[in-house]
Amino acid sequence: MDLEHINAYINDFYANTAQLSKESYAKSTDYKDFIPTIDTEVARFISLIIELKDVKSILEIGTSIGYSTTTMAKAIKGKGGKVTTIEYDEKVGEKAKQNFIREGVSDVIEVINGDARRILPLLTTEYDLIFQDAEKTIYPEVYEDCIRLLKMNGLLIADDTLFDIIDLDEKWDHLKEPIRNFNKLLANDNRLRSTILPIGDGISIAVKIPT
């Protein structure tokens, strides 16, 4: 199955909609040295999930220039919701803040700069949705804190979870093992019901259930 061809086919149907695309967002950003953002089809999926679940409180791990953050903020802005996002690179975080102002969503976003592995253990608020798109090597490391901070019936979504099997440049081989370990954790956790969807470079979605 050619995921790139499939995603291009799907995106073509939505090319003329009002949804903010990855490409247009990146072009509007004057900073180009950033970690790649989620794909447009992933943004569309997350927006739909937020509407279906009536999500209002979101924790994001990995802001980059804020495309995913902006997408989620637009989906909750009219509900009185809030996105809290953690970004390791302070310079990138500042650029993201400028983008939030441009997109009219800065009032519903809080940016925390620092290492998620140190920040998450200090958080006590529970969230309707936690979205993980940080450095892939930390996915397994922050897993337990994500489950702890997730409300009952809340959603955990993680991007790039098919890195283990898709055709990547050899320089990214070190990311395969942590993604494989994360996928094993998710699949075998009786606190969750989960699956992996072949959207973008793979999206994992899980709901926290009573045990």
C-alpha positions as CSV (number, residue, x, y, z in Angstrom):
1,M,0.0,0.0,0.0
2,D,1.5,3.3,-1.1
3,L,0.6,5.7,1.8
4,E,2.0,8.7,0.0
5,H,-0.2,8.1,-3.1
6,I,-3.3,7.4,-0.9
7,N,-2.8,10.6,1.2
8,A,-2.3,12.7,-2.0
9,Y,-5.5,11.2,-3.4
10,I,-7.5,12.1,-0.2
11,N,-6.0,15.6,0.1
12,D,-7.0,16.4,-3.4
13,F,-10.6,16.3,-2.5
14,Y,-10.1,18.9,0.3
15,A,-7.7,21.2,-1.6
16,N,-10.3,23.9,-2.0
17,T,-11.8,23.8,1.5
18,A,-11.2,26.4,4.2
19,Q,-9.0,24.1,6.3
20,L,-5.5,25.4,7.0
21,S,-2.9,23.3,5.2
22,K,0.6,22.3,6.3
23,E,2.0,23.9,3.2
24,S,0.3,27.3,3.5
25,Y,1.1,27.5,7.2
26,A,4.8,26.8,6.6
27,K,4.9,29.4,3.8
28,S,3.5,32.0,6.2
29,T,6.3,31.3,8.7
30,D,9.5,33.3,8.4
31,Y,11.5,30.6,10.2
32,K,12.5,27.6,8.2
33,D,14.8,25.6,10.4
34,F,12.1,23.5,12.2
35,I,11.2,19.9,12.9
36,P,8.6,18.8,10.3
37,T,5.0,19.3,11.3
38,I,2.0,16.9,11.1
39,D,0.6,16.4,7.6
40,T,-2.6,18.1,6.5
41,E,-4.6,14.9,6.5
42,V,-3.5,14.3,10.1
43,A,-4.6,17.8,11.1
44,R,-8.0,17.1,9.5
45,F,-8.3,13.9,11.4
46,I,-7.5,15.5,14.8
47,S,-9.9,18.4,14.2
48,L,-12.7,15.8,13.5
49,I,-11.9,13.9,16.6
50,I,-12.0,17.1,18.7
51,E,-15.5,17.8,17.4
52,L,-16.7,14.2,17.9
53,K,-15.5,14.1,21.5
54,D,-16.2,17.7,22.4
55,V,-12.6,18.1,23.6
56,K,-11.9,21.3,25.5
57,S,-8.6,20.7,27.3
58,I,-5.5,19.6,25.3
59,L,-1.9,18.9,26.2
60,E,0.5,18.8,23.2
61,I,4.0,17.5,23.5
62,G,6.1,19.0,20.7
63,T,5.0,22.3,19.3
64,S,7.5,23.0,16.4
65,I,6.2,26.1,14.6
66,G,2.7,25.4,15.8
67,Y,0.7,24.0,12.9
68,S,-0.8,21.1,14.9
69,T,-1.3,23.5,17.9
70,T,-3.1,26.0,15.7
71,T,-5.3,23.3,14.2
72,M,-6.4,22.1,17.6
73,A,-6.8,25.7,18.9
74,K,-9.1,26.6,16.0
75,A,-11.2,23.5,16.8
76,I,-11.7,24.4,20.5
77,K,-11.7,28.2,20.3
78,G,-15.4,28.5,20.3
79,K,-15.9,26.1,23.2
80,G,-13.9,28.0,25.8
81,G,-11.1,25.4,25.5
82,K,-7.4,25.7,25.9
83,V,-4.3,24.1,24.4
84,T,-1.1,23.7,26.6
85,T,1.9,22.9,24.4
86,I,5.4,22.0,25.4
87,E,8.4,22.9,23.1
88,Y,12.0,22.0,23.9
89,D,13.5,24.6,21.5
90,E,12.9,28.1,22.9
91,K,13.6,29.9,19.6
92,V,11.1,27.7,17.8
93,G,8.6,28.2,20.6
94,E,8.9,32.0,20.1
95,K,8.2,31.6,16.4
96,A,5.2,29.5,17.1
97,K,3.8,32.2,19.4
98,Q,4.1,34.7,16.5
99,N,2.2,32.3,14.3
100,F,-0.5,31.9,16.9
101,I,-1.0,35.7,16.9
102,R,-1.2,35.7,13.1
103,E,-3.8,32.9,13.1
104,G,-5.9,34.6,15.9
105,V,-5.5,31.7,18.4
106,S,-2.9,33.0,20.8
107,D,-5.6,33.6,23.5
108,V,-6.3,29.9,23.8
109,I,-2.7,28.6,23.8
110,E,-0.2,28.4,26.6
111,V,3.4,27.6,25.5
112,I,5.8,25.9,28.0
113,N,9.4,25.9,27.0
114,G,11.6,23.0,28.2
115,D,12.2,19.3,28.3
116,A,8.9,17.4,28.4
117,R,10.6,14.6,30.4
118,R,11.1,17.1,33.2
119,I,7.9,19.2,32.8
120,L,5.3,16.4,32.6
121,P,6.0,15.0,36.1
122,L,5.3,18.4,37.5
123,L,1.8,18.7,35.9
124,T,-1.3,17.8,37.8
125,T,-4.1,18.9,35.5
126,E,-6.0,16.2,33.6
127,Y,-6.7,16.6,29.9
128,D,-9.4,15.5,27.5
129,L,-6.8,14.9,24.8
130,I,-3.0,14.5,24.8
131,F,-1.2,14.8,21.5
132,Q,2.4,13.6,21.2
133,D,4.6,14.7,18.3
134,A,7.9,15.4,20.0
135,E,11.3,13.8,19.5
136,K,10.4,10.2,18.8
137,T,13.0,8.8,21.2
138,I,11.1,10.2,24.2
139,Y,7.8,8.6,23.3
140,P,8.3,5.6,25.6
141,E,9.9,7.8,28.3
142,V,6.9,10.1,28.8
143,Y,4.3,7.3,28.3
144,E,3.3,6.8,31.9
145,D,3.0,10.5,32.6
146,C,0.7,10.8,29.6
147,I,-1.6,8.1,30.9
148,R,-1.6,9.7,34.4
149,L,-2.5,13.1,33.0
150,L,-5.3,11.8,30.7
151,K,-8.9,12.0,31.9
152,M,-11.0,8.9,32.0
153,N,-12.4,8.4,28.5
154,G,-9.8,10.9,27.3
155,L,-7.8,10.4,24.1
156,L,-4.1,9.9,23.6
157,I,-3.0,10.6,20.0
158,A,0.6,10.1,18.8
159,D,2.0,11.0,15.4
160,D,4.6,9.1,13.2
161,T,3.9,5.7,14.8
162,L,4.6,3.8,11.5
163,F,8.2,5.1,11.4
164,D,9.2,1.5,12.2
165,I,8.1,0.2,8.8
166,I,7.9,3.1,6.3
167,D,10.8,3.9,4.0
168,L,12.8,6.5,5.9
169,D,16.3,7.8,5.2
170,E,18.9,5.8,7.1
171,K,19.7,8.8,9.3
172,W,16.4,8.2,11.1
173,D,17.0,4.5,11.8
174,H,17.6,5.3,15.5
175,L,13.9,6.4,15.8
176,K,12.5,3.0,14.8
177,E,13.2,1.2,18.1
178,P,11.6,3.8,20.4
179,I,8.5,3.9,18.1
180,R,8.3,0.1,18.2
181,N,8.6,0.2,22.0
182,F,5.9,2.8,22.2
183,N,3.6,0.9,20.0
184,K,4.1,-2.2,22.2
185,L,3.3,-0.2,25.3
186,L,0.1,1.1,23.8
187,A,-1.1,-2.2,22.4
188,N,-0.6,-4.1,25.6
189,D,-1.9,-1.5,28.1
190,N,-5.2,-2.7,29.7
191,R,-5.9,0.9,30.7
192,L,-6.5,1.8,27.1
193,R,-8.2,0.7,23.9
194,S,-6.1,1.7,20.9
195,T,-5.3,1.3,17.3
196,I,-2.9,2.6,14.6
197,L,-4.2,4.3,11.5
198,P,-2.2,4.6,8.2
199,I,-2.7,8.3,8.0
200,G,0.4,10.5,7.3
201,D,3.3,8.6,8.7
202,G,1.0,6.7,11.1
203,I,-1.3,7.9,13.8
204,S,-2.0,6.0,17.0
205,I,-5.2,6.8,18.9
206,A,-6.2,5.4,22.3
207,V,-9.0,6.0,24.8
208,K,-8.5,5.6,28.5
209,I,-11.0,3.2,30.0
210,P,-12.0,2.1,33.5
211,T,-10.1,-1.0,34.7
